[in-house]
C-alpha cells in the first residue's frame, strides 16, 4: 500500500491510498482538527506518524495507520 497525504486550505489533512497507478487514489481518512489552513505536513513512514501545522497555530500528530 502506498499512502499519500494532502494538506488543504479548508483545515483538513487527507490520506489517500495511491497503490493502484490506474486510479486517482482512494480517500482513506480525513483529519478535521485544524480550524484554518493547513500549511505544512510531514510524516515518518517507519513510525507511521504524521504531523501537521496550520494557520490556527496548532500542531497535531497522528498515526496514519490507526487514525489516532
CHARMM internal coordinates of N, CA and C (Angstrom, degrees):
IC EDIT
DIST 1 N 1 CA 1.4491
DIST 1 CA 1 C 1.5253
ANGL 1 N 1 CA 1 C 108.91
DIST 1 C 2 N 1.3059
ANGL 1 CA 1 C 2 N 116.15
DIHE 1 N 1 CA 1 C 2 N 137.23
DIST 2 N 2 CA 1.4499
ANGL 1 C 2 N 2 CA 122.81
DIHE 1 CA 1 C 2 N 2 CA 178.17
DIST 2 CA 2 C 1.5275
ANGL 2 N 2 CA 2 C 108.15
DIHE 1 C 2 N 2 CA 2 C -115.29
DIST 2 C 3 N 1.3085
ANGL 2 CA 2 C 3 N 116.69
DIHE 2 N 2 CA 2 C 3 N 121.91
DIST 3 N 3 CA 1.4589
ANGL 2 C 3 N 3 CA 120.69
DIHE 2 CA 2 C 3 N 3 CA -178.61
DIST 3 CA 3 C 1.5161
ANGL 3 N 3 CA 3 C 110.67
DIHE 2 C 3 N 3 CA 3 C -101.30
DIST 3 C 4 N 1.3105
ANGL 3 CA 3 C 4 N 114.80
DIHE 3 N 3 CA 3 C 4 N 143.74
DIST 4 N 4 CA 1.4493
ANGL 3 C 4 N 4 CA 122.67
DIHE 3 CA 3 C 4 N 4 CA 177.99
DIST 4 CA 4 C 1.5223
ANGL 4 N 4 CA 4 C 107.03
DIHE 3 C 4 N 4 CA 4 C -128.27
DIST 4 C 5 N 1.3275
ANGL 4 CA 4 C 5 N 117.15
DIHE 4 N 4 CA 4 C 5 N 128.70
DIST 5 N 5 CA 1.4613
ANGL 4 C 5 N 5 CA 122.03
DIHE 4 CA 4 C 5 N 5 CA 177.82
DIST 5 CA 5 C 1.5175
ANGL 5 N 5 CA 5 C 109.30
DIHE 4 C 5 N 5 CA 5 C -105.65
DIST 5 C 6 N 1.3258
ANGL 5 CA 5 C 6 N 115.96
DIHE 5 N 5 CA 5 C 6 N 142.01
DIST 6 N 6 CA 1.4602
ANGL 5 C 6 N 6 CA 120.98
DIHE 5 CA 5 C 6 N 6 CA 179.85
DIST 6 CA 6 C 1.5209
ANGL 6 N 6 CA 6 C 109.76
DIHE 5 C 6 N 6 CA 6 C -132.74
DIST 6 C 7 N 1.3338
ANGL 6 CA 6 C 7 N 116.74
DIHE 6 N 6 CA 6 C 7 N 130.69
DIST 7 N 7 CA 1.4640
ANGL 6 C 7 N 7 CA 122.62
DIHE 6 CA 6 C 7 N 7 CA 174.82
DIST 7 CA 7 C 1.5231
ANGL 7 N 7 CA 7 C 108.06
DIHE 6 C 7 N 7 CA 7 C -95.92
DIST 7 C 8 N 1.3373
ANGL 7 CA 7 C 8 N 115.83
DIHE 7 N 7 CA 7 C 8 N 154.63
DIST 8 N 8 CA 1.4550
ANGL 7 C 8 N 8 CA 118.36
DIHE 7 CA 7 C 8 N 8 CA -174.69
DIST 8 CA 8 C 1.5181
ANGL 8 N 8 CA 8 C 112.32
DIHE 7 C 8 N 8 CA 8 C -143.10
DIST 8 C 9 N 1.3250
ANGL 8 CA 8 C 9 N 115.69
DIHE 8 N 8 CA 8 C 9 N 155.85
DIST 9 N 9 CA 1.4591
ANGL 8 C 9 N 9 CA 122.37
DIHE 8 CA 8 C 9 N 9 CA 177.72
DIST 9 CA 9 C 1.5305
ANGL 9 N 9 CA 9 C 111.28
DIHE 8 C 9 N 9 CA 9 C -69.32
DIST 9 C 10 N 1.3346
ANGL 9 CA 9 C 10 N 117.50
DIHE 9 N 9 CA 9 C 10 N -18.36
DIST 10 N 10 CA 1.4701
ANGL 9 C 10 N 10 CA 120.41
DIHE 9 CA 9 C 10 N 10 CA -178.08
DIST 10 CA 10 C 1.5283
ANGL 10 N 10 CA 10 C 113.35
DIHE 9 C 10 N 10 CA 10 C -86.74
DIST 10 C 11 N 1.3507
ANGL 10 CA 10 C 11 N 117.15
DIHE 10 N 10 CA 10 C 11 N 9.08
DIST 11 N 11 CA 1.4553
ANGL 10 C 11 N 11 CA 121.29
DIHE 10 CA 10 C 11 N 11 CA 176.33
DIST 11 CA 11 C 1.5125
ANGL 11 N 11 CA 11 C 114.60
DIHE 10 C 11 N 11 CA 11 C 86.41
DIST 11 C 12 N 1.3104
ANGL 11 CA 11 C 12 N 117.91
DIHE 11 N 11 CA 11 C 12 N 10.62
DIST 12 N 12 CA 1.4621
ANGL 11 C 12 N 12 CA 121.03
DIHE 11 CA 11 C 12 N 12 CA -177.37
DIST 12 CA 12 C 1.5286
ANGL 12 N 12 CA 12 C 111.13
DIHE 11 C 12 N 12 CA 12 C -110.69
DIST 12 C 13 N 1.3349
ANGL 12 CA 12 C 13 N 114.29
DIHE 12 N 12 CA 12 C 13 N 147.08
DIST 13 N 13 CA 1.4592
ANGL 12 C 13 N 13 CA 122.04
DIHE 12 CA 12 C 13 N 13 CA 169.94
DIST 13 CA 13 C 1.5159
ANGL 13 N 13 CA 13 C 105.78
DIHE 12 C 13 N 13 CA 13 C -112.91
DIST 13 C 14 N 1.3092
ANGL 13 CA 13 C 14 N 116.70
DIHE 13 N 13 CA 13 C 14 N 125.88
DIST 14 N 14 CA 1.4585
ANGL 13 C 14 N 14 CA 120.98
DIHE 13 CA 13 C 14 N 14 CA -176.93
DIST 14 CA 14 C 1.5248
ANGL 14 N 14 CA 14 C 110.27
DIHE 13 C 14 N 14 CA 14 C -115.01
DIST 14 C 15 N 1.3236
ANGL 14 CA 14 C 15 N 114.73
DIHE 14 N 14 CA 14 C 15 N 141.75
DIST 15 N 15 CA 1.4614
ANGL 14 C 15 N 15 CA 122.52
DIHE 14 CA 14 C 15 N 15 CA 178.38
DIST 15 CA 15 C 1.5239
ANGL 15 N 15 CA 15 C 108.08
DIHE 14 C 15 N 15 CA 15 C -114.26
DIST 15 C 16 N 1.3326
ANGL 15 CA 15 C 16 N 115.83
DIHE 15 N 15 CA 15 C 16 N 127.50
DIST 16 N 16 CA 1.4527
ANGL 15 C 16 N 16 CA 121.91
DIHE 15 CA 15 C 16 N 16 CA -179.83
DIST 16 CA 16 C 1.5189
ANGL 16 N 16 CA 16 C 109.94
DIHE 15 C 16 N 16 CA 16 C -119.89
DIST 16 C 17 N 1.3312
ANGL 16 CA 16 C 17 N 116.40
DIHE 16 N 16 CA 16 C 17 N 147.92
DIST 17 N 17 CA 1.4625
ANGL 16 C 17 N 17 CA 122.70
DIHE 16 CA 16 C 17 N 17 CA 170.89
DIST 17 CA 17 C 1.5196
ANGL 17 N 17 CA 17 C 105.99
DIHE 16 C 17 N 17 CA 17 C -94.90
DIST 17 C 18 N 1.3064
ANGL 17 CA 17 C 18 N 116.37
DIHE 17 N 17 CA 17 C 18 N 113.66
DIST 18 N 18 CA 1.4616
ANGL 17 C 18 N 18 CA 122.60
DIHE 17 CA 17 C 18 N 18 CA -174.46
DIST 18 CA 18 C 1.5281
ANGL 18 N 18 CA 18 C 110.83
DIHE 17 C 18 N 18 CA 18 C -112.75
DIST 18 C 19 N 1.3414
ANGL 18 CA 18 C 19 N 117.22
DIHE 18 N 18 CA 18 C 19 N 29.24
DIST 19 N 19 CA 1.4638
ANGL 18 C 19 N 19 CA 119.82
DIHE 18 CA 18 C 19 N 19 CA -174.37
DIST 19 CA 19 C 1.5229
ANGL 19 N 19 CA 19 C 113.11
DIHE 18 C 19 N 19 CA 19 C -75.79
DIST 19 C 20 N 1.3221
ANGL 19 CA 19 C 20 N 118.39
DIHE 19 N 19 CA 19 C 20 N -23.25
DIST 20 N 20 CA 1.4617
ANGL 19 C 20 N 20 CA 121.13
DIHE 19 CA 19 C 20 N 20 CA 177.82
DIST 20 CA 20 C 1.5276
ANGL 20 N 20 CA 20 C 108.29
DIHE 19 C 20 N 20 CA 20 C -96.93
DIST 20 C 21 N 1.3132
ANGL 20 CA 20 C 21 N 116.71
DIHE 20 N 20 CA 20 C 21 N 108.50
DIST 21 N 21 CA 1.4612
ANGL 20 C 21 N 21 CA 120.38
DIHE 20 CA 20 C 21 N 21 CA -174.65
DIST 21 CA 21 C 1.5302
ANGL 21 N 21 CA 21 C 112.98
DIHE 20 C 21 N 21 CA 21 C -67.87
DIST 21 C 22 N 1.3172
ANGL 21 CA 21 C 22 N 117.96
DIHE 21 N 21 CA 21 C 22 N -13.11
DIST 22 N 22 CA 1.4631
ANGL 21 C 22 N 22 CA 121.40
DIHE 21 CA 21 C 22 N 22 CA 178.55
DIST 22 CA 22 C 1.5232
ANGL 22 N 22 CA 22 C 112.38
DIHE 21 C 22 N 22 CA 22 C -84.81
DIST 22 C 23 N 1.3020
ANGL 22 CA 22 C 23 N 117.23
DIHE 22 N 22 CA 22 C 23 N -11.70
DIST 23 N 23 CA 1.4585
ANGL 22 C 23 N 23 CA 121.96
DIHE 22 CA 22 C 23 N 23 CA -178.26
DIST 23 CA 23 C 1.5195
ANGL 23 N 23 CA 23 C 109.88
DIHE 22 C 23 N 23 CA 23 C -108.46
DIST 23 C 24 N 1.3197
ANGL 23 CA 23 C 24 N 116.08
DIHE 23 N 23 CA 23 C 24 N 161.52
DIST 24 N 24 CA 1.4591
ANGL 23 C 24 N 24 CA 121.46
DIHE 23 CA 23 C 24 N 24 CA 178.90
DIST 24 CA 24 C 1.5234
ANGL 24 N 24 CA 24 C 111.69
DIHE 23 C 24 N 24 CA 24 C -73.22
DIST 24 C 25 N 1.2980
ANGL 24 CA 24 C 25 N 117.69
DIHE 24 N 24 CA 24 C 25 N -24.34
DIST 25 N 25 CA 1.4555
ANGL 24 C 25 N 25 CA 123.29
DIHE 24 CA 24 C 25 N 25 CA -177.31
DIST 25 CA 25 C 1.5092
ANGL 25 N 25 CA 25 C 109.85
DIHE 24 C 25 N 25 CA 25 C 122.42
DIST 25 C 26 N 1.3121
ANGL 25 CA 25 C 26 N 116.76
DIHE 25 N 25 CA 25 C 26 N 133.34
DIST 26 N 26 CA 1.4522
ANGL 25 C 26 N 26 CA 121.61
DIHE 25 CA 25 C 26 N 26 CA -179.52
DIST 26 CA 26 C 1.5195
ANGL 26 N 26 CA 26 C 109.81
DIHE 25 C 26 N 26 CA 26 C -94.19
DIST 26 C 27 N 1.3274
ANGL 26 CA 26 C 27 N 117.03
DIHE 26 N 26 CA 26 C 27 N 126.32
DIST 27 N 27 CA 1.4594
ANGL 26 C 27 N 27 CA 119.90
DIHE 26 CA 26 C 27 N 27 CA 179.48
DIST 27 CA 27 C 1.5255
ANGL 27 N 27 CA 27 C 109.02
DIHE 26 C 27 N 27 CA 27 C -71.40
DIST 27 C 28 N 1.3355
ANGL 27 CA 27 C 28 N 115.65
DIHE 27 N 27 CA 27 C 28 N 125.62
DIST 28 N 28 CA 1.4546
ANGL 27 C 28 N 28 CA 121.34
DIHE 27 CA 27 C 28 N 28 CA -179.01
DIST 28 CA 28 C 1.5218
ANGL 28 N 28 CA 28 C 112.61
DIHE 27 C 28 N 28 CA 28 C -101.28
DIST 28 C 29 N 1.3385
ANGL 28 CA 28 C 29 N 116.39
DIHE 28 N 28 CA 28 C 29 N -33.64
DIST 29 N 29 CA 1.4638
ANGL 28 C 29 N 29 CA 119.14
DIHE 28 CA 28 C 29 N 29 CA -171.65
DIST 29 CA 29 C 1.5184
ANGL 29 N 29 CA 29 C 109.08
DIHE 28 C 29 N 29 CA 29 C -160.09
DIST 29 C 30 N 1.3405
ANGL 29 CA 29 C 30 N 115.69
DIHE 29 N 29 CA 29 C 30 N 146.79
DIST 30 N 30 CA 1.4534
ANGL 29 C 30 N 30 CA 122.25
DIHE 29 CA 29 C 30 N 30 CA 173.13
DIST 30 CA 30 C 1.5263
ANGL 30 N 30 CA 30 C 108.35
DIHE 29 C 30 N 30 CA 30 C -129.24
DIST 30 C 31 N 1.3400
ANGL 30 CA 30 C 31 N 116.47
DIHE 30 N 30 CA 30 C 31 N 123.90
DIST 31 N 31 CA 1.4621
ANGL 30 C 31 N 31 CA 121.24
DIHE 30 CA 30 C 31 N 31 CA 175.82
DIST 31 CA 31 C 1.5321
ANGL 31 N 31 CA 31 C 107.62
DIHE 30 C 31 N 31 CA 31 C -94.64
DIST 31 C 32 N 1.3226
ANGL 31 CA 31 C 32 N 116.10
DIHE 31 N 31 CA 31 C 32 N 123.89
DIST 32 N 32 CA 1.4698
ANGL 31 C 32 N 32 CA 122.25
DIHE 31 CA 31 C 32 N 32 CA -175.28
DIST 32 CA 32 C 1.5215
ANGL 32 N 32 CA 32 C 112.65
DIHE 31 C 32 N 32 CA 32 C -111.00
DIST 32 C 33 N 1.2984
ANGL 32 CA 32 C 33 N 119.10
DIHE 32 N 32 CA 32 C 33 N 38.93
DIST 33 N 33 CA 1.4708
ANGL 32 C 33 N 33 CA 121.49
DIHE 32 CA 32 C 33 N 33 CA -174.64
DIST 33 CA 33 C 1.5264
ANGL 33 N 33 CA 33 C 113.48
DIHE 32 C 33 N 33 CA 33 C -85.31
DIST 33 C 34 N 1.3095
ANGL 33 CA 33 C 34 N 118.36
DIHE 33 N 33 CA 33 C 34 N -36.34
DIST 34 N 34 CA 1.4613
ANGL 33 C 34 N 34 CA 120.99
DIHE 33 CA 33 C 34 N 34 CA -175.85
DIST 34 CA 34 C 1.5294
ANGL 34 N 34 CA 34 C 111.33
DIHE 33 C 34 N 34 CA 34 C -73.99
DIST 34 C 35 N 1.3180
ANGL 34 CA 34 C 35 N 115.46
DIHE 34 N 34 CA 34 C 35 N 146.70
DIST 35 N 35 CA 1.4700
ANGL 34 C 35 N 35 CA 120.79
DIHE 34 CA 34 C 35 N 35 CA 178.61
DIST 35 CA 35 C 1.5243
ANGL 35 N 35 CA 35 C 112.42
DIHE 34 C 35 N 35 CA 35 C -103.91
DIST 35 C 36 N 1.3187
ANGL 35 CA 35 C 36 N 116.93
DIHE 35 N 35 CA 35 C 36 N -1.04
DIST 36 N 36 CA 1.4618
ANGL 35 C 36 N 36 CA 122.04
DIHE 35 CA 35 C 36 N 36 CA 178.23
DIST 36 CA 36 C 1.5297
ANGL 36 N 36 CA 36 C 107.66
DIHE 35 C 36 N 36 CA 36 C -144.08
DIST 36 C 37 N 1.2944
ANGL 36 CA 36 C 37 N 118.22
DIHE 36 N 36 CA 36 C 37 N -176.29
DIST 37 N 37 CA 1.4611
ANGL 36 C 37 N 37 CA 122.71
DIHE 36 CA 36 C 37 N 37 CA -175.64
DIST 37 CA 37 C 1.5261
ANGL 37 N 37 CA 37 C 112.41
DIHE 36 C 37 N 37 CA 37 C -55.67
DIST 37 C 38 N 1.3158
ANGL 37 CA 37 C 38 N 116.23
DIHE 37 N 37 CA 37 C 38 N 138.62
DIST 38 N 38 CA 1.4611
ANGL 37 C 38 N 38 CA 122.58
DIHE 37 CA 37 C 38 N 38 CA 173.16
DIST 38 CA 38 C 1.5253
ANGL 38 N 38 CA 38 C 106.61
DIHE 37 C 38 N 38 CA 38 C -86.54
DIST 38 C 39 N 1.3295
ANGL 38 CA 38 C 39 N 115.90
DIHE 38 N 38 CA 38 C 39 N 120.32
DIST 39 N 39 CA 1.4641
ANGL 38 C 39 N 39 CA 119.94
DIHE 38 CA 38 C 39 N 39 CA -173.32
DIST 39 CA 39 C 1.5236
ANGL 39 N 39 CA 39 C 113.90
DIHE 38 C 39 N 39 CA 39 C -102.58
DIST 39 C 40 N 1.3321
ANGL 39 CA 39 C 40 N 117.71
DIHE 39 N 39 CA 39 C 40 N -15.22
DIST 40 N 40 CA 1.4617
ANGL 39 C 40 N 40 CA 119.38
DIHE 39 CA 39 C 40 N 40 CA -178.07
DIST 40 CA 40 C 1.5178
ANGL 40 N 40 CA 40 C 109.36
DIHE 39 C 40 N 40 CA 40 C -157.88
DIST 40 C 41 N 1.3242
ANGL 40 CA 40 C 41 N 116.16
DIHE 40 N 40 CA 40 C 41 N 138.54
DIST 41 N 41 CA 1.4578
ANGL 40 C 41 N 41 CA 121.50
DIHE 40 CA 40 C 41 N 41 CA 170.73
DIST 41 CA 41 C 1.5157
ANGL 41 N 41 CA 41 C 108.43
DIHE 40 C 41 N 41 CA 41 C -133.73
DIST 41 C 42 N 1.3175
ANGL 41 CA 41 C 42 N 115.61
DIHE 41 N 41 CA 41 C 42 N 149.31
DIST 42 N 42 CA 1.4531
ANGL 41 C 42 N 42 CA 121.81
DIHE 41 CA 41 C 42 N 42 CA 176.64
DIST 42 CA 42 C 1.5160
ANGL 42 N 42 CA 42 C 107.01
DIHE 41 C 42 N 42 CA 42 C -144.38
DIST 42 C 43 N 1.3180
ANGL 42 CA 42 C 43 N 117.21
DIHE 42 N 42 CA 42 C 43 N 150.96
DIST 43 N 43 CA 1.4537
ANGL 42 C 43 N 43 CA 119.02
DIHE 42 CA 42 C 43 N 43 CA 178.91
DIST 43 CA 43 C 1.5078
ANGL 43 N 43 CA 43 C 110.82
DIHE 42 C 43 N 43 CA 43 C -141.25
DIST 43 C 44 N 1.3046
ANGL 43 CA 43 C 44 N 114.27
DIHE 43 N 43 CA 43 C 44 N 154.94
DIST 44 N 44 CA 1.4667
ANGL 43 C 44 N 44 CA 122.99
DIHE 43 CA 43 C 44 N 44 CA 176.13
DIST 44 CA 44 C 1.5158
ANGL 44 N 44 CA 44 C 106.89
DIHE 43 C 44 N 44 CA 44 C -120.51
DIST 44 C 45 N 1.3293
ANGL 44 CA 44 C 45 N 115.38
DIHE 44 N 44 CA 44 C 45 N 102.63
DIST 45 N 45 CA 1.4585
ANGL 44 C 45 N 45 CA 120.29
DIHE 44 CA 44 C 45 N 45 CA -175.58
DIST 45 CA 45 C 1.5249
ANGL 45 N 45 CA 45 C 112.13
DIHE 44 C 45 N 45 CA 45 C -59.74
DIST 45 C 46 N 1.3301
ANGL 45 CA 45 C 46 N 116.76
DIHE 45 N 45 CA 45 C 46 N -40.50
DIST 46 N 46 CA 1.4734
ANGL 45 C 46 N 46 CA 119.80
DIHE 45 CA 45 C 46 N 46 CA -176.93
DIST 46 CA 46 C 1.5288
ANGL 46 N 46 CA 46 C 112.34
DIHE 45 C 46 N 46 CA 46 C -64.36
DIST 46 C 47 N 1.3235
ANGL 46 CA 46 C 47 N 118.70
DIHE 46 N 46 CA 46 C 47 N -26.61
DIST 47 N 47 CA 1.4669
ANGL 46 C 47 N 47 CA 122.55
DIHE 46 CA 46 C 47 N 47 CA 178.05
DIST 47 CA 47 C 1.5283
ANGL 47 N 47 CA 47 C 112.20
DIHE 46 C 47 N 47 CA 47 C -104.69
DIST 47 C 48 N 1.3165
ANGL 47 CA 47 C 48 N 117.64
DIHE 47 N 47 CA 47 C 48 N -3.87
DIST 48 N 48 CA 1.4636
ANGL 47 C 48 N 48 CA 124.08
DIHE 47 CA 47 C 48 N 48 CA -177.88
DIST 48 CA 48 C 1.5267
ANGL 48 N 48 CA 48 C 111.71
DIHE 47 C 48 N 48 CA 48 C 56.66
DIST 48 C 49 N 1.3417
ANGL 48 CA 48 C 49 N 116.16
DIHE 48 N 48 CA 48 C 49 N 39.29
DIST 49 N 49 CA 1.4585
ANGL 48 C 49 N 49 CA 121.45
DIHE 48 CA 48 C 49 N 49 CA -178.80
DIST 49 CA 49 C 1.5164
ANGL 49 N 49 CA 49 C 111.07
DIHE 48 C 49 N 49 CA 49 C -114.66
DIST 49 C 50 N 1.3203
ANGL 49 CA 49 C 50 N 114.60
DIHE 49 N 49 CA 49 C 50 N 146.75
DIST 50 N 50 CA 1.4558
ANGL 49 C 50 N 50 CA 121.93
DIHE 49 CA 49 C 50 N 50 CA 175.62
DIST 50 CA 50 C 1.5225
ANGL 50 N 50 CA 50 C 107.90
DIHE 49 C 50 N 50 CA 50 C -129.67
DIST 50 C 51 N 1.3189
ANGL 50 CA 50 C 51 N 117.01
DIHE 50 N 50 CA 50 C 51 N 138.93
DIST 51 N 51 CA 1.4653
ANGL 50 C 51 N 51 CA 122.66
DIHE 50 CA 50 C 51 N 51 CA 174.45
DIST 51 CA 51 C 1.5204
ANGL 51 N 51 CA 51 C 107.71
DIHE 50 C 51 N 51 CA 51 C -119.68
DIST 51 C 52 N 1.3178
ANGL 51 CA 51 C 52 N 115.68
DIHE 51 N 51 CA 51 C 52 N 138.87
DIST 52 N 52 CA 1.4633
ANGL 51 C 52 N 52 CA 119.68
DIHE 51 CA 51 C 52 N 52 CA 177.42
DIST 52 CA 52 C 1.5224
ANGL 52 N 52 CA 52 C 108.96
DIHE 51 C 52 N 52 CA 52 C -134.03
DIST 52 C 53 N 1.3208
ANGL 52 CA 52 C 53 N 116.18
DIHE 52 N 52 CA 52 C 53 N 147.18
DIST 53 N 53 CA 1.4571
ANGL 52 C 53 N 53 CA 121.01
DIHE 52 CA 52 C 53 N 53 CA 174.38
DIST 53 CA 53 C 1.5190
ANGL 53 N 53 CA 53 C 107.55
DIHE 52 C 53 N 53 CA 53 C -136.28
DIST 53 C 54 N 1.3293
ANGL 53 CA 53 C 54 N 114.72
DIHE 53 N 53 CA 53 C 54 N 157.88
DIST 54 N 54 CA 1.4476
ANGL 53 C 54 N 54 CA 117.49
DIHE 53 CA 53 C 54 N 54 CA -175.56
DIST 54 CA 54 C 1.5052
ANGL 54 N 54 CA 54 C 113.28
DIHE 53 C 54 N 54 CA 54 C -149.98
DIST 54 C 55 N 1.3292
ANGL 54 CA 54 C 55 N 114.37
DIHE 54 N 54 CA 54 C 55 N -178.66
DIST 55 N 55 CA 1.4554
ANGL 54 C 55 N 55 CA 121.34
DIHE 54 CA 54 C 55 N 55 CA 179.75
DIST 55 CA 55 C 1.5284
ANGL 55 N 55 CA 55 C 112.63
DIHE 54 C 55 N 55 CA 55 C -66.68
DIST 55 C 56 N 1.3288
ANGL 55 CA 55 C 56 N 117.56
DIHE 55 N 55 CA 55 C 56 N -11.92
DIST 56 N 56 CA 1.4608
ANGL 55 C 56 N 56 CA 120.42
DIHE 55 CA 55 C 56 N 56 CA 177.04
DIST 56 CA 56 C 1.5309
ANGL 56 N 56 CA 56 C 112.24
DIHE 55 C 56 N 56 CA 56 C -80.09
DIST 56 C 57 N 1.3441
ANGL 56 CA 56 C 57 N 117.33
DIHE 56 N 56 CA 56 C 57 N -4.57
DIST 57 N 57 CA 1.4589
ANGL 56 C 57 N 57 CA 121.25
DIHE 56 CA 56 C 57 N 57 CA 177.11
DIST 57 CA 57 C 1.5171
ANGL 57 N 57 CA 57 C 114.59
DIHE 56 C 57 N 57 CA 57 C 84.15
DIST 57 C 58 N 1.3135
ANGL 57 CA 57 C 58 N 118.56
DIHE 57 N 57 CA 57 C 58 N 9.28
DIST 58 N 58 CA 1.4598
ANGL 57 C 58 N 58 CA 122.04
DIHE 57 CA 57 C 58 N 58 CA -179.07
DIST 58 CA 58 C 1.5179
ANGL 58 N 58 CA 58 C 111.28
DIHE 57 C 58 N 58 CA 58 C -107.29
DIST 58 C 59 N 1.3323
ANGL 58 CA 58 C 59 N 114.67
DIHE 58 N 58 CA 58 C 59 N 150.95
DIST 59 N 59 CA 1.4557
ANGL 58 C 59 N 59 CA 122.83
DIHE 58 CA 58 C 59 N 59 CA 172.89
DIST 59 CA 59 C 1.5187
ANGL 59 N 59 CA 59 C 107.35
DIHE 58 C 59 N 59 CA 59 C -119.93
DIST 59 C 60 N 1.3149
ANGL 59 CA 59 C 60 N 116.71
DIHE 59 N 59 CA 59 C 60 N 130.91
DIST 60 N 60 CA 1.4607
ANGL 59 C 60 N 60 CA 121.86
DIHE 59 CA 59 C 60 N 60 CA 178.33
DIST 60 CA 60 C 1.5153
ANGL 60 N 60 CA 60 C 108.66
DIHE 59 C 60 N 60 CA 60 C -122.95
DIST 60 C 61 N 1.3267
ANGL 60 CA 60 C 61 N 115.36
DIHE 60 N 60 CA 60 C 61 N 139.23
DIST 61 N 61 CA 1.4555
ANGL 60 C 61 N 61 CA 122.30
DIHE 60 CA 60 C 61 N 61 CA 176.09
DIST 61 CA 61 C 1.5191
ANGL 61 N 61 CA 61 C 107.03
DIHE 60 C 61 N 61 CA 61 C -121.90
DIST 61 C 62 N 1.3290
ANGL 61 CA 61 C 62 N 116.86
DIHE 61 N 61 CA 61 C 62 N 130.90
DIST 62 N 62 CA 1.4512
ANGL 61 C 62 N 62 CA 119.13
DIHE 61 CA 61 C 62 N 62 CA 177.85
DIST 62 CA 62 C 1.5173
ANGL 62 N 62 CA 62 C 110.66
DIHE 61 C 62 N 62 CA 62 C -144.98
DIST 62 C 63 N 1.3260
ANGL 62 CA 62 C 63 N 115.15
DIHE 62 N 62 CA 62 C 63 N 156.34
DIST 63 N 63 CA 1.4497
ANGL 62 C 63 N 63 CA 122.32
DIHE 62 CA 62 C 63 N 63 CA 177.09
DIST 63 CA 63 C 1.5184
ANGL 63 N 63 CA 63 C 107.24
DIHE 62 C 63 N 63 CA 63 C -86.24
DIST 63 C 64 N 1.3240
ANGL 63 CA 63 C 64 N 117.63
DIHE 63 N 63 CA 63 C 64 N 119.61
DIST 64 N 64 CA 1.4571
ANGL 63 C 64 N 64 CA 119.56
DIHE 63 CA 63 C 64 N 64 CA -175.10
DIST 64 CA 64 C 1.5325
ANGL 64 N 64 CA 64 C 113.88
DIHE 63 C 64 N 64 CA 64 C -83.38
DIST 64 C 65 N 1.3173
ANGL 64 CA 64 C 65 N 118.08
DIHE 64 N 64 CA 64 C 65 N 4.25
DIST 65 N 65 CA 1.4473
ANGL 64 C 65 N 65 CA 121.08
DIHE 64 CA 64 C 65 N 65 CA 170.83
DIST 65 CA 65 C 1.5329
ANGL 65 N 65 CA 65 C 110.72
DIHE 64 C 65 N 65 CA 65 C -96.71
DIST 65 C 66 N 1.3245
ANGL 65 CA 65 C 66 N 116.93
DIHE 65 N 65 CA 65 C 66 N -41.93
DIST 66 N 66 CA 1.4688
ANGL 65 C 66 N 66 CA 120.67
DIHE 65 CA 65 C 66 N 66 CA -179.23
DIST 66 CA 66 C 1.5171
ANGL 66 N 66 CA 66 C 112.56
DIHE 65 C 66 N 66 CA 66 C -97.08
DIST 66 C 67 N 1.3465
ANGL 66 CA 66 C 67 N 117.15
DIHE 66 N 66 CA 66 C 67 N -8.13
DIST 67 N 67 CA 1.4766
ANGL 66 C 67 N 67 CA 123.43
DIHE 66 CA 66 C 67 N 67 CA -179.31
DIST 67 CA 67 C 1.5209
ANGL 67 N 67 CA 67 C 112.60
DIHE 66 C 67 N 67 CA 67 C 60.30
DIST 67 C 68 N 1.3180
ANGL 67 CA 67 C 68 N 117.74
DIHE 67 N 67 CA 67 C 68 N 32.35
DIST 68 N 68 CA 1.4768
ANGL 67 C 68 N 68 CA 122.38
DIHE 67 CA 67 C 68 N 68 CA 177.56
DIST 68 CA 68 C 1.4956
ANGL 68 N 68 CA 68 C 109.26
DIHE 67 C 68 N 68 CA 68 C -114.54
END
COOR INIT
IC SEED 1 N 1 CA 1 C
IC BUILD
